[in-house]
């Protein structure tokens, strides 16, 4: 189960399991992001390289205009995946 | 052991098999996360690289107190060695990196052993994850 929701303040809440079967669902939301955005990952349980790919493509696009994604409330397992991928220096992680 | 349809949409079935087996054997949450991640990355690679393979990919899990062995078997396929994939340079700046290519890198990083065997159209990918202090 994966869900992606846009909060009233413009931040995006990810929840459940962001795996390869969810890429198309996520893409539909991420392609609409045009400015710096907070991703609330408090309820995100899992992410794989497929999910990382969606976030990375968005981050690269935003970085071209000096903007970016900020990830908050990562669980320790997901934080480790970001570190193993070398993404902890590419994304702002709080 | 379970036969899973070779479709990306079968991932939920793959995770359910791993989590069910791990729960029965009191495997800790961190190890379950690592097994799920390794299984997804290897399964999706088989689905994408072995187009024309059989309808299912067989997945087996052997859990003992010291280590967990997970095996994925694909049938009627061409030889492909995941260990032959070039390592991703995670220290490159974002501008020089491309999306994708991370799957095998993550698997190699989170499991203790990744091996591959090919015989007569049948490919077996085996990962070993030590349970270490989490026994």
Backbone of each chain as ProteinMPNN parsed JSONL, in Angstrom:
{"seq_chain_A": "XXXXXXXXXXXXXXXXXXXXXXXXXXXXXXXXXXXXXXXXXXXXXXXXXXXXXXXXXXXXXXXXXXXXXXXXXXXXXXXXXXXXXXXXXXXXXX", "coords_chain_A": {"N_chain_A": [[0.849, -1.195, 0.0], [0.648, 2.128, -0.954], [0.72, 5.619, -0.594], [0.207, 8.96, -1.642], [0.01, 12.289, -0.835], [-1.02, 15.675, -1.102], [-0.498, 18.223, 1.122], [-2.277, 20.959, 2.782], [-0.471, 23.037, 3.153], [1.209, 22.757, 1.033], [3.212, 20.942, 1.279], [4.27, 17.516, 0.808], [2.968, 14.385, 1.564], [4.187, 11.214, 2.064], [3.274, 7.822, 2.231], [3.361, 4.421, 3.409], [4.539, 1.916, 1.189], [7.007, 2.575, -1.021], [7.596, 1.318, -3.797], [8.728, -0.387, -6.84], [6.354, -0.828, -8.188], [4.876, 1.39, -7.772], [5.745, 3.584, -9.085], [4.597, 4.962, -11.327], [2.279, 6.08, -10.217], [3.399, 7.83, -8.324], [4.933, 9.476, -9.982], [3.033, 11.022, -11.3], [2.352, 12.934, -9.448], [4.817, 14.065, -8.717], [5.837, 15.225, -11.054], [4.467, 17.545, -11.179], [5.572, 19.244, -9.374], [7.113, 22.298, -8.885], [8.647, 23.968, -7.388], [10.696, 24.514, -4.396], [10.08, 21.974, -2.034], [8.649, 20.336, 0.77], [8.962, 16.999, 1.813], [7.101, 14.93, 3.659], [7.925, 12.211, 5.433], [7.034, 10.63, 7.472], [5.187, 8.519, 7.649], [6.141, 6.83, 5.779], [7.172, 3.652, 4.986], [8.988, 2.183, 3.561], [11.403, 2.187, 0.934], [12.645, 1.745, -2.367], [15.184, 1.382, -4.99], [13.717, 2.201, -7.154], [11.817, 4.024, -6.166], [13.626, 5.895, -5.153], [14.673, 6.758, -7.541], [12.615, 8.276, -8.687], [12.449, 10.398, -6.877], [15.016, 11.432, -7.149], [15.153, 12.238, -9.848], [13.33, 14.306, -9.783], [14.557, 15.998, -7.947], [16.919, 16.697, -9.334], [15.862, 18.133, -11.456], [14.701, 20.29, -10.095], [16.955, 21.417, -8.92], [18.215, 22.689, -10.993], [17.043, 25.135, -11.088], [17.823, 26.219, -8.756], [16.42, 25.199, -6.608], [14.822, 22.732, -4.417], [14.133, 19.447, -2.925], [13.075, 18.805, 0.401], [13.499, 16.458, 2.842], [11.725, 15.111, 5.505], [11.395, 13.516, 8.735], [12.327, 10.834, 8.276], [12.383, 7.285, 8.602], [14.737, 5.146, 10.396], [15.648, 3.026, 8.731], [15.08, 3.81, 6.129], [16.539, 6.139, 6.04], [19.081, 5.042, 6.099], [19.127, 3.787, 3.596], [19.173, 6.023, 1.933], [21.685, 6.983, 2.633], [23.352, 4.877, 1.769], [22.934, 5.065, -0.93], [24.17, 7.391, -1.447], [22.676, 9.64, -1.403], [22.229, 11.248, 0.71], [23.702, 13.507, 0.648], [22.77, 14.838, -1.475], [20.126, 15.448, -1.207], [18.313, 17.645, 0.979], [18.07, 16.645, 4.216], [16.183, 16.376, 7.051]], "CA_chain_A": [[0.0, 0.0, 0.0], [1.415, 3.371, -1.026], [-0.159, 6.76, -0.805], [0.887, 10.246, -1.774], [-1.017, 13.315, -0.665], [-0.524, 17.045, -1.005], [-1.092, 18.913, 2.271], [-2.73, 22.336, 2.539], [0.682, 23.949, 3.103], [2.009, 22.471, -0.162], [4.123, 19.811, 1.508], [3.761, 16.241, 0.284], [3.08, 13.304, 2.55], [4.313, 9.872, 1.486], [3.033, 6.795, 3.233], [3.351, 3.043, 2.928], [5.699, 1.294, 0.564], [7.304, 3.205, -2.31], [8.37, 0.327, -4.558], [8.718, -0.223, -8.3], [4.986, -0.856, -8.724], [4.217, 2.662, -7.447], [6.445, 4.684, -9.754], [3.696, 5.762, -12.166], [1.416, 6.847, -9.303], [4.187, 8.909, -7.737], [5.353, 10.393, -11.048], [1.948, 11.955, -11.636], [2.402, 14.047, -8.489], [6.128, 14.714, -8.683], [6.084, 16.071, -12.231], [3.781, 18.825, -10.973], [6.327, 20.067, -8.421], [7.912, 23.284, -9.619], [9.475, 24.747, -6.472], [11.165, 23.789, -3.22], [8.948, 21.282, -1.419], [8.936, 19.43, 1.885], [8.353, 15.664, 1.746], [6.935, 14.374, 4.999], [8.069, 10.75, 5.282], [6.761, 9.991, 8.764], [4.45, 7.262, 7.469], [6.753, 6.026, 4.71], [7.747, 2.462, 5.632], [9.947, 1.457, 2.729], [11.672, 2.747, -0.396], [13.654, 0.985, -3.125], [15.857, 2.224, -5.98], [12.699, 2.763, -8.046], [11.326, 5.23, -5.496], [14.727, 6.864, -5.118], [14.821, 7.309, -8.887], [11.601, 9.323, -8.872], [12.852, 11.564, -6.069], [16.255, 11.99, -7.695], [14.846, 12.948, -11.095], [12.672, 15.561, -9.387], [15.573, 16.844, -7.319], [17.811, 17.237, -10.371], [15.104, 19.147, -12.212], [14.552, 21.475, -9.239], [18.264, 22.015, -8.659], [18.559, 23.544, -12.135], [16.561, 26.493, -10.809], [18.245, 26.585, -7.406], [15.438, 24.759, -5.615], [15.055, 21.33, -4.081], [13.242, 18.747, -2.009], [13.556, 18.633, 1.772], [12.848, 15.265, 3.383], [11.649, 15.137, 6.973], [10.837, 12.366, 9.462], [12.674, 9.527, 7.69], [12.689, 6.258, 9.594], [16.174, 4.811, 10.318], [15.959, 2.128, 7.613], [15.051, 4.608, 4.898], [17.697, 7.033, 6.133], [20.256, 4.251, 5.72], [19.083, 3.594, 2.146], [19.641, 7.288, 1.352], [23.134, 7.056, 2.827], [23.992, 3.883, 0.902], [22.813, 5.556, -2.311], [24.887, 8.661, -1.568], [21.662, 10.683, -1.586], [22.153, 12.097, 1.898], [24.368, 14.775, 0.348], [22.091, 15.437, -2.636], [18.87, 15.993, -0.694], [18.311, 18.168, 2.347], [17.354, 15.687, 5.072], [16.103, 16.902, 8.413]], "C_chain_A": [[0.885, 1.246, 0.0], [0.433, 4.511, -1.24], [0.67, 8.036, -0.858], [-0.183, 11.332, -1.732], [-0.366, 14.681, -0.549], [-1.255, 17.732, 0.145], [-1.487, 20.347, 1.914], [-1.56, 23.308, 2.41], [1.605, 23.675, 1.914], [3.019, 21.354, 0.04], [3.454, 18.519, 1.014], [4.009, 15.144, 1.301], [3.104, 11.963, 1.832], [4.014, 8.858, 2.574], [3.009, 5.41, 2.585], [4.654, 2.651, 2.271], [5.914, 1.861, -0.839], [8.219, 2.258, -3.09], [8.167, 0.535, -6.053], [7.305, -0.209, -8.883], [4.26, 0.47, -8.513], [4.8, 3.866, -8.201], [5.491, 5.572, -10.559], [2.786, 6.652, -11.311], [2.172, 8.056, -8.761], [4.566, 9.957, -8.79], [4.303, 11.454, -11.333], [1.938, 13.157, -10.695], [3.732, 14.798, -8.602], [6.4, 15.596, -9.909], [5.425, 17.448, -12.088], [4.547, 19.753, -10.039], [7.237, 21.023, -9.19], [8.813, 24.116, -8.715], [9.91, 23.915, -5.285], [9.973, 23.231, -2.431], [9.432, 20.367, -0.295], [8.218, 18.103, 1.647], [8.301, 15.104, 3.159], [6.891, 12.846, 4.887], [7.751, 9.993, 6.572], [6.073, 8.628, 8.611], [4.99, 6.418, 6.316], [7.519, 4.873, 5.359], [8.923, 1.887, 4.872], [10.169, 2.233, 1.439], [12.755, 1.907, -1.062], [14.307, 1.926, -4.133], [14.852, 2.865, -6.931], [12.128, 4.056, -7.46], [12.394, 6.306, -5.449], [14.884, 7.538, -6.481], [13.84, 8.438, -9.162], [12.012, 10.588, -8.11], [14.073, 12.245, -6.688], [15.997, 12.787, -8.975], [14.189, 14.297, -10.788], [13.701, 16.531, -8.804], [16.488, 17.488, -8.365], [17.127, 18.355, -11.158], [14.985, 20.434, -11.394], [15.878, 22.183, -9.02], [18.701, 22.96, -9.786], [18.091, 24.974, -11.917], [16.835, 26.877, -9.353], [17.275, 26.167, -6.313], [15.68, 23.282, -5.277], [14.015, 20.759, -3.145], [13.903, 18.678, -0.633], [12.772, 17.474, 2.381], [12.873, 15.316, 4.909], [11.031, 13.847, 7.501], [11.109, 11.022, 8.788], [12.877, 8.504, 8.801], [14.141, 5.798, 9.388], [16.535, 3.925, 9.128], [16.024, 2.913, 6.296], [16.229, 5.589, 4.882], [18.967, 6.292, 5.694], [20.302, 4.018, 4.201], [19.581, 4.865, 1.437], [21.16, 7.41, 1.478], [23.861, 6.098, 1.892], [23.98, 4.34, -0.559], [23.637, 6.827, -2.534], [23.933, 9.833, -1.74], [21.555, 11.604, -0.372], [22.864, 13.429, 1.682], [23.691, 15.509, -0.817], [20.764, 16.068, -2.218], [19.116, 16.657, 0.668], [17.461, 17.23, 3.183], [17.363, 16.216, 6.501], [15.594, 15.821, 9.354]], "O_chain_A": [[1.762, 1.396, 0.851], [-0.55, 4.382, -1.97], [1.7, 8.158, -0.196], [-1.152, 11.299, -2.49], [0.71, 14.822, 0.033], [-2.483, 17.814, 0.145], [-1.082, 20.876, 0.879], [-1.633, 24.281, 1.66], [2.665, 24.29, 1.799], [3.616, 20.872, -0.922], [2.238, 18.457, 0.833], [5.111, 14.995, 1.828], [2.181, 11.615, 1.095], [4.451, 9.017, 3.714], [2.691, 5.247, 1.407], [5.736, 3.007, 2.738], [5.095, 1.648, -1.734], [9.443, 2.378, -3.049], [7.525, 1.494, -6.481], [7.082, 0.359, -9.952], [3.153, 0.657, -9.017], [4.398, 5.008, -7.981], [5.571, 6.798, -10.48], [2.554, 7.817, -11.634], [1.648, 9.17, -8.742], [4.526, 11.159, -8.53], [4.619, 12.618, -11.576], [1.565, 14.261, -11.09], [3.758, 16.029, -8.584], [7.111, 16.596, -9.81], [5.783, 18.394, -12.79], [4.206, 20.93, -9.924], [8.026, 20.604, -10.037], [9.647, 24.88, -9.201], [9.541, 22.746, -5.171], [8.988, 23.931, -2.195], [10.474, 19.719, -0.398], [7.03, 18.075, 1.324], [9.334, 14.84, 3.774], [5.957, 12.272, 4.328], [8.159, 8.843, 6.736], [6.356, 7.698, 9.366], [4.382, 5.422, 5.924], [8.407, 5.095, 6.182], [9.761, 1.191, 5.444], [9.248, 2.858, 0.913], [13.67, 1.418, -0.399], [14.026, 3.124, -4.139], [15.101, 3.95, -7.457], [11.975, 5.054, -8.164], [12.113, 7.483, -5.674], [15.187, 8.727, -6.568], [14.189, 9.435, -9.794], [11.931, 11.698, -8.635], [14.154, 13.473, -6.743], [16.55, 13.871, -9.164], [14.46, 15.298, -11.451], [13.711, 17.719, -9.125], [16.792, 18.678, -8.286], [17.734, 19.378, -11.478], [15.147, 21.532, -11.926], [15.923, 23.411, -8.942], [19.457, 23.905, -9.56], [18.655, 25.914, -12.478], [16.167, 27.746, -8.792], [17.303, 26.718, -5.213], [16.616, 22.663, -5.784], [13.142, 21.465, -2.639], [15.118, 18.515, -0.515], [11.543, 17.5, 2.432], [13.92, 15.538, 5.518], [10.255, 13.18, 6.816], [10.225, 10.166, 8.731], [13.478, 8.816, 9.829], [14.716, 6.033, 8.325], [17.625, 4.061, 8.572], [16.911, 2.698, 5.469], [16.833, 5.833, 3.838], [19.816, 6.855, 5.003], [21.373, 4.047, 3.595], [20.322, 4.784, 0.458], [21.835, 7.875, 0.56], [24.871, 6.462, 1.29], [24.897, 4.038, -1.323], [23.785, 7.287, -3.667], [24.345, 10.908, -2.179], [20.867, 12.623, -0.423], [22.656, 14.375, 2.442], [24.009, 16.664, -1.102], [20.33, 17.073, -2.781], [20.021, 16.267, 1.406], [16.278, 17.036, 2.904], [18.42, 16.467, 7.08], [15.454, 16.061, 10.553]]}, "seq_chain_B": "XXXXXXXXXXXXXXXXXXXXXXXXXXXXXXXXXXXXXXXXXXXXXXXXXXXXXXXXXXXXXXXXXXXXXXXXXXXXXXXXXXXXXXXXXXXXXXXXXXXXXXXXXXXXXXXXXXXXXXXXXXXXXXXXXXXXXXX", "coords_chain_B": {"N_chain_B": [[8.936, -22.037, -0.276], [7.973, -20.278, -3.22], [6.118, -19.589, -6.18], [6.184, -16.797, -8.17], [4.344, -14.592, -10.201], [5.946, -13.176, -13.049], [5.894, -10.173, -12.957], [5.935, -6.674, -12.394], [3.891, -5.847, -10.8], [3.595, -7.894, -9.042], [4.974, -7.526, -6.747], [3.866, -7.076, -4.19], [3.042, -9.581, -3.447], [5.47, -10.87, -3.259], [6.667, -9.471, -1.091], [4.847, -10.167, 0.911], [5.29, -12.896, 1.181], [7.97, -12.943, 2.107], [7.771, -11.444, 4.493], [5.894, -12.935, 5.917], [7.275, -15.359, 6.324], [9.441, -14.411, 7.794], [8.259, -13.332, 10.082], [7.252, -15.608, 11.347], [9.648, -16.674, 12.163], [10.744, -14.875, 13.889], [12.39, -12.784, 12.919], [14.309, -9.807, 12.979], [13.234, -6.369, 12.493], [14.954, -4.703, 10.971], [16.454, -6.489, 9.449], [14.422, -7.693, 7.987], [13.619, -5.523, 6.441], [15.928, -5.203, 4.867], [15.95, -7.639, 3.473], [13.554, -7.465, 2.025], [14.193, -5.291, 0.393], [16.439, -6.246, -1.054], [15.196, -8.403, -2.329], [13.226, -7.118, -3.91], [14.837, -5.535, -5.657], [16.347, -7.494, -7.024], [14.356, -9.14, -8.089], [12.914, -7.342, -9.765], [14.936, -6.744, -11.553], [15.29, -9.233, -12.794], [12.798, -9.508, -14.022], [12.906, -7.393, -15.85], [15.29, -7.763, -17.333], [15.258, -10.352, -18.284], [13.437, -10.746, -20.416], [10.975, -12.699, -21.916], [11.392, -14.883, -20.432], [10.196, -17.57, -18.271], [6.757, -17.782, -17.007], [6.775, -17.407, -14.307], [8.732, -16.547, -11.388], [10.739, -18.257, -9.174], [10.872, -18.191, -5.676], [12.733, -18.684, -2.787], [13.244, -19.146, 0.728], [15.466, -19.567, 3.312], [15.682, -19.852, 6.631], [17.759, -19.618, 9.351], [19.189, -19.683, 12.71], [21.615, -18.242, 12.51], [21.869, -17.123, 9.977], [20.25, -15.93, 6.934], [19.132, -17.275, 3.96], [18.309, -16.359, 0.779], [16.744, -17.16, -2.23], [16.406, -16.676, -5.674], [14.952, -17.974, -8.514], [15.085, -18.143, -11.961], [13.631, -19.1, -15.067], [14.283, -20.488, -18.345], [16.03, -18.505, -19.487], [18.427, -15.967, -20.545], [21.941, -15.715, -19.864], [22.851, -13.699, -17.142], [24.788, -11.784, -15.076], [24.504, -10.357, -12.024], [26.618, -9.403, -10.575], [28.28, -8.384, -12.441], [27.554, -5.882, -13.069], [28.455, -2.514, -13.358], [29.875, -0.7, -10.643], [28.106, 1.839, -8.89], [29.079, 5.188, -8.631], [28.8, 6.696, -5.776], [29.709, 9.034, -4.811], [29.768, 11.008, -6.647], [28.811, 14.28, -7.786], [25.398, 15.549, -7.894], [24.773, 16.552, -10.454], [26.252, 15.004, -12.152], [25.251, 12.52, -11.943], [22.979, 9.897, -12.899], [19.482, 9.076, -12.925], [18.477, 5.909, -11.638], [20.101, 2.643, -11.931], [20.919, 2.023, -9.433], [20.046, -0.206, -8.087], [21.414, -2.839, -7.883], [23.679, -1.98, -6.603], [22.632, -1.2, -4.114], [21.733, -3.691, -3.2], [24.171, -5.114, -2.954], [25.248, -3.624, -0.936], [23.672, -4.046, 1.314], [23.404, -6.749, 1.867], [25.18, -9.758, 2.89], [26.323, -11.473, 1.132], [26.301, -12.041, -2.355], [25.477, -14.121, -4.864], [25.628, -15.904, -7.975], [24.296, -18.236, -10.24], [24.282, -20.125, -13.227], [22.694, -22.392, -15.303], [21.93, -24.329, -18.011], [19.825, -22.622, -19.04], [18.608, -21.91, -16.713], [18.555, -19.665, -14.139], [19.976, -18.822, -11.058], [19.846, -16.698, -8.368], [21.42, -15.915, -5.421], [21.191, -14.672, -2.158], [22.858, -13.957, 0.867], [22.151, -13.17, 4.144], [23.478, -12.291, 7.099], [22.445, -12.812, 10.461], [23.682, -11.902, 12.696], [24.173, -9.862, 15.527], [21.538, -9.727, 15.949], [20.291, -12.062, 16.491]], "CA_chain_B": [[9.187, -21.675, -1.671], [6.752, -19.776, -3.853], [6.263, -19.14, -7.567], [5.557, -15.48, -8.262], [4.245, -14.134, -11.598], [7.033, -12.234, -13.367], [5.343, -8.848, -13.249], [6.26, -5.726, -11.324], [2.736, -5.766, -9.896], [3.625, -9.026, -8.099], [5.853, -7.224, -5.607], [3.176, -7.218, -2.903], [3.061, -11.013, -3.157], [6.853, -11.156, -2.847], [6.856, -8.938, 0.269], [4.014, -10.938, 1.842], [5.982, -14.173, 1.407], [9.15, -12.688, 2.953], [7.365, -10.994, 5.828], [5.257, -14.057, 6.596], [8.316, -16.296, 6.757], [10.28, -13.762, 8.812], [7.482, -13.198, 11.319], [7.244, -16.938, 11.979], [10.978, -16.981, 12.695], [11.159, -13.76, 14.76], [13.476, -12.009, 12.313], [14.154, -8.403, 13.369], [12.689, -5.444, 11.49], [16.012, -4.199, 10.079], [16.795, -7.571, 8.523], [13.278, -7.85, 7.072], [13.71, -4.413, 5.494], [17.025, -5.511, 3.936], [15.532, -8.75, 2.603], [12.561, -6.925, 1.093], [14.873, -4.434, -0.586], [17.222, -7.113, -1.944], [14.264, -9.188, -3.146], [12.624, -6.262, -4.948], [15.827, -5.136, -6.661], [16.715, -8.649, -7.847], [13.149, -9.571, -8.811], [12.611, -6.409, -10.858], [15.985, -6.921, -12.558], [14.979, -10.451, -13.565], [11.63, -9.213, -14.862], [13.268, -6.461, -16.928], [16.399, -8.223, -18.179], [15.003, -11.667, -18.86], [12.18, -10.734, -21.17], [10.833, -13.967, -22.614], [11.548, -15.974, -19.468], [8.941, -18.26, -17.953], [5.731, -16.91, -16.436], [6.971, -17.202, -12.865], [10.071, -16.575, -10.784], [10.616, -19.037, -7.929], [11.582, -17.537, -4.561], [12.837, -19.527, -1.594], [13.855, -18.478, 1.877], [15.867, -20.528, 4.341], [16.008, -19.021, 7.796], [18.254, -20.322, 10.535], [19.534, -18.681, 13.732], [22.785, -17.423, 12.18], [21.788, -16.406, 8.706], [19.09, -16.157, 6.071], [19.505, -17.448, 2.558], [17.166, -16.123, -0.107], [17.109, -17.622, -3.56], [15.447, -16.389, -6.748], [15.273, -18.821, -9.661], [14.365, -17.756, -13.181], [13.721, -20.217, -16.004], [14.301, -20.171, -19.789], [16.574, -17.153, -19.587], [19.807, -15.764, -20.962], [22.835, -15.505, -18.729], [23.081, -12.319, -16.7], [25.422, -11.814, -13.762], [24.34, -9.052, -11.367], [27.916, -8.924, -10.089], [29.012, -7.76, -13.544], [27.083, -4.498, -13.232], [29.433, -1.552, -12.855], [29.503, -0.048, -9.395], [27.681, 3.234, -8.974], [29.931, 6.068, -7.83], [27.843, 7.48, -4.996], [30.316, 10.303, -4.393], [29.674, 12.007, -7.724], [27.785, 15.295, -7.539], [24.099, 15.249, -8.501], [24.738, 16.898, -11.883], [26.932, 13.969, -12.939], [24.617, 11.22, -11.736], [21.75, 9.638, -13.632], [18.534, 8.264, -12.162], [18.572, 4.484, -11.928], [21.399, 1.997, -11.78], [21.262, 1.9, -8.022], [19.485, -1.414, -7.485], [22.41, -3.846, -7.497], [24.547, -1.329, -5.608], [21.973, -1.3, -2.807], [21.744, -5.094, -2.769], [25.53, -5.453, -2.504], [25.542, -2.87, 0.291], [22.875, -4.44, 2.49], [23.477, -8.179, 2.182], [26.545, -10.182, 3.157], [26.838, -12.226, -0.015], [25.426, -12.099, -3.536], [26.08, -15.043, -5.82], [24.842, -16.143, -9.169], [24.617, -19.5, -10.925], [23.498, -20.297, -14.456], [22.858, -23.728, -15.879], [20.897, -24.795, -18.946], [18.677, -21.726, -19.127], [18.043, -21.64, -15.392], [19.437, -18.757, -13.404], [19.686, -18.745, -9.628], [20.535, -15.625, -7.653], [21.32, -16.22, -3.994], [21.753, -13.683, -1.233], [22.997, -14.383, 2.255], [22.115, -12.074, 5.109], [23.774, -12.774, 8.448], [21.566, -12.201, 11.46], [24.583, -11.208, 13.608], [23.768, -9.627, 16.919], [20.084, -9.665, 16.031], [19.741, -13.404, 16.748]], "C_chain_B": [[7.872, -21.263, -2.329], [7.06, -19.379, -5.294], [5.476, -17.845, -7.735], [5.511, -15.033, -9.727], [5.287, -13.053, -11.898], [6.464, -10.907, -13.881], [5.699, -7.936, -12.086], [5.105, -5.635, -10.318], [2.687, -6.925, -8.895], [4.438, -8.717, -6.846], [5.157, -7.415, -4.265], [3.145, -8.688, -2.466], [4.444, -11.444, -2.647], [7.087, -10.696, -1.401], [6.053, -9.761, 1.291], [4.676, -12.269, 2.178], [7.163, -13.965, 2.368], [8.715, -12.337, 4.375], [6.668, -12.111, 6.608], [6.286, -15.027, 7.146], [9.141, -15.697, 7.891], [9.535, -13.623, 10.142], [7.46, -14.518, 12.078], [8.552, -17.225, 12.698], [11.572, -15.837, 13.517], [12.367, -13.004, 14.218], [13.238, -10.531, 12.609], [13.794, -7.522, 12.172], [13.739, -4.967, 10.482], [16.377, -5.249, 9.03], [15.663, -7.792, 7.525], [13.313, -6.743, 6.012], [14.768, -4.735, 4.424], [16.636, -6.623, 2.969], [14.501, -8.285, 1.581], [13.24, -6.117, -0.012], [15.676, -5.287, -1.576], [16.291, -7.882, -2.884], [13.655, -8.336, -4.255], [13.629, -5.94, -6.052], [16.174, -6.3, -7.592], [15.53, -9.112, -8.69], [12.87, -8.644, -9.997], [13.686, -6.476, -11.943], [15.707, -8.146, -13.428], [13.823, -10.183, -14.518], [12.05, -8.376, -16.074], [14.322, -7.019, -17.88], [16.094, -9.529, -18.882], [13.652, -11.709, -19.548], [12.096, -12.032, -21.976], [11.058, -15.155, -21.699], [10.192, -16.594, -19.158], [7.983, -17.304, -17.239], [5.958, -16.585, -14.963], [8.462, -17.158, -12.51], [9.9, -17.26, -9.431], [11.46, -18.371, -6.835], [11.56, -18.469, -3.358], [13.587, -18.806, -0.491], [14.197, -19.559, 2.902], [16.38, -19.724, 5.53], [16.548, -19.913, 8.906], [18.789, -19.275, 11.516], [20.686, -17.765, 13.345], [22.61, -16.582, 10.926], [20.529, -16.759, 7.931], [19.588, -16.261, 4.633], [18.245, -17.28, 1.712], [17.603, -16.445, -1.531], [16.019, -17.248, -4.548], [15.869, -17.202, -7.962], [14.398, -18.411, -10.84], [14.624, -18.831, -14.233], [13.679, -19.721, -17.456], [14.872, -18.783, -20.05], [17.999, -17.151, -20.124], [20.651, -15.482, -19.718], [22.977, -14.017, -18.415], [23.632, -12.368, -15.28], [25.281, -10.451, -13.094], [25.657, -8.495, -10.853], [28.706, -8.21, -11.184], [28.594, -6.306, -13.76], [28.107, -3.545, -12.61], [28.944, -0.916, -11.566], [29.09, 1.401, -9.65], [28.626, 4.059, -8.103], [29.025, 7.026, -7.054], [28.417, 8.822, -4.545], [30.264, 11.364, -5.485], [28.61, 13.045, -7.372], [26.517, 14.983, -8.333], [24.104, 15.481, -10.008], [25.328, 15.777, -12.738], [26.304, 12.595, -12.767], [23.329, 11.116, -12.535], [20.786, 8.872, -12.732], [18.711, 6.786, -12.541], [19.978, 3.946, -11.736], [21.81, 1.73, -10.347], [20.915, 0.537, -7.427], [20.521, -2.409, -6.99], [23.387, -3.268, -6.467], [23.933, -1.445, -4.208], [21.993, -2.741, -2.292], [23.114, -5.456, -2.207], [25.845, -4.79, -1.167], [24.829, -3.445, 1.513], [22.881, -5.924, 2.793], [24.945, -8.573, 2.362], [27.16, -10.938, 1.989], [25.812, -12.215, -1.127], [26.104, -13.008, -4.543], [25.08, -15.403, -6.912], [25.247, -17.479, -9.772], [23.706, -19.649, -12.132], [23.765, -21.69, -15.01], [21.656, -24.057, -16.749], [19.637, -23.931, -18.912], [18.047, -21.372, -17.801], [19.023, -20.783, -14.598], [19.002, -18.67, -11.945], [20.514, -17.628, -9.014], [20.316, -15.872, -6.161], [21.911, -15.084, -3.171], [21.794, -14.308, 0.163], [22.963, -13.129, 3.123], [22.37, -12.671, 6.496], [22.874, -12.073, 9.45], [22.381, -11.523, 12.565], [24.04, -11.07, 15.005], [22.256, -9.616, 17.095], [19.45, -11.028, 16.303], [18.901, -13.372, 18.013]], "O_chain_B": [[6.81, -21.815, -2.04], [8.15, -18.886, -5.584], [4.272, -17.794, -7.481], [6.527, -15.089, -10.42], [5.486, -12.133, -11.105], [6.548, -10.581, -15.065], [5.757, -8.371, -10.936], [5.321, -5.378, -9.134], [1.838, -6.94, -8.004], [4.571, -9.574, -5.972], [5.78, -7.866, -3.303], [3.214, -8.997, -1.277], [4.565, -12.264, -1.737], [7.637, -11.439, -0.589], [6.525, -10.016, 2.399], [4.629, -12.719, 3.323], [7.331, -14.722, 3.324], [9.245, -12.882, 5.343], [6.835, -12.219, 7.823], [6.187, -15.467, 8.291], [9.499, -16.396, 8.839], [10.13, -13.783, 11.207], [7.629, -14.547, 13.297], [8.576, -17.925, 13.71], [12.769, -15.834, 13.807], [13.262, -12.629, 14.975], [12.11, -10.048, 12.507], [14.018, -7.879, 11.015], [13.455, -4.842, 9.291], [16.583, -4.922, 7.861], [15.914, -8.05, 6.348], [13.066, -6.996, 4.833], [14.527, -4.56, 3.23], [16.955, -6.558, 1.781], [14.563, -8.664, 0.411], [12.905, -6.242, -1.19], [15.601, -5.076, -2.786], [16.56, -8.0, -4.08], [13.574, -8.771, -5.403], [13.316, -6.057, -7.237], [16.283, -6.117, -8.805], [15.687, -9.437, -9.867], [12.618, -9.113, -11.106], [13.388, -6.286, -13.122], [15.87, -8.101, -14.647], [13.862, -10.584, -15.681], [11.598, -8.626, -17.192], [14.262, -6.782, -19.086], [16.618, -9.788, -19.965], [12.833, -12.592, -19.294], [13.058, -12.409, -22.644], [10.933, -16.303, -22.125], [9.17, -16.192, -19.715], [8.343, -16.173, -16.909], [5.408, -15.617, -14.437], [9.316, -17.664, -13.239], [9.03, -16.891, -8.642], [12.622, -18.033, -7.058], [10.509, -18.974, -2.962], [14.45, -17.967, -0.747], [13.346, -20.352, 3.305], [17.38, -19.013, 5.437], [15.878, -20.847, 9.347], [18.836, -18.092, 11.179], [20.738, -16.623, 13.801], [23.133, -15.472, 10.827], [19.842, -17.737, 8.224], [20.367, -15.43, 4.166], [17.248, -17.975, 1.911], [18.683, -16.055, -1.973], [14.837, -17.478, -4.289], [17.02, -17.126, -8.392], [13.172, -18.341, -10.747], [15.711, -19.405, -14.284], [13.11, -18.669, -17.748], [14.263, -17.98, -20.756], [18.679, -18.177, -20.154], [20.143, -15.071, -18.675], [23.193, -13.194, -19.304], [23.004, -12.935, -14.386], [25.883, -9.48, -13.554], [25.815, -7.283, -10.709], [29.682, -7.516, -10.899], [29.212, -5.587, -14.545], [28.561, -3.749, -11.484], [27.757, -0.629, -11.411], [29.649, 2.086, -10.507], [28.935, 3.674, -6.976], [28.546, 8.025, -7.591], [27.707, 9.647, -3.968], [30.677, 12.502, -5.262], [27.614, 12.717, -6.728], [26.557, 14.247, -9.319], [23.513, 14.705, -10.758], [24.958, 15.614, -13.901], [26.757, 11.62, -13.365], [22.673, 12.119, -12.812], [21.217, 8.105, -11.871], [19.067, 6.481, -13.68], [20.912, 4.684, -11.423], [22.919, 1.266, -10.083], [21.436, 0.17, -6.374], [20.516, -2.783, -5.817], [23.858, -3.975, -5.577], [24.63, -1.75, -3.24], [22.235, -2.986, -1.11], [23.216, -6.031, -1.123], [26.611, -5.323, -0.365], [25.335, -3.338, 2.63], [22.418, -6.336, 3.857], [25.844, -7.803, 2.021], [28.382, -11.029, 1.876], [24.613, -12.36, -0.889], [27.193, -12.697, -5.025], [23.87, -15.224, -6.774], [26.432, -17.809, -9.805], [22.516, -19.342, -12.072], [24.913, -22.107, -15.163], [20.515, -24.063, -16.285], [18.526, -24.442, -18.774], [17.07, -20.625, -17.752], [20.183, -21.152, -14.417], [17.826, -18.473, -11.638], [21.739, -17.617, -9.129], [19.185, -16.019, -5.699], [23.004, -14.598, -3.461], [20.909, -15.062, 0.569], [23.666, -12.155, 2.857], [21.569, -13.459, 6.998], [22.576, -10.887, 9.309], [21.86, -10.676, 13.291], [23.52, -12.018, 15.593], [21.744, -9.511, 18.21], [18.225, -11.149, 16.343], [18.345, -14.396, 18.411]]}, "name": "protein", "num_of_chains": 2, "seq": "XXXXXXXXXXXXXXXXXXXXXXXXXXXXXXXXXXXXXXXXXXXXXXXXXXXXXXXXXXXXXXXXXXXXXXXXXXXXXXXXXXXXXXXXXXXXXXXXXXXXXXXXXXXXXXXXXXXXXXXXXXXXXXXXXXXXXXXXXXXXXXXXXXXXXXXXXXXXXXXXXXXXXXXXXXXXXXXXXXXXXXXXXXXXXXXXXXXXXXXXXXXXXXXXXXXXXXXXXXXXXXXXXXXXX"}
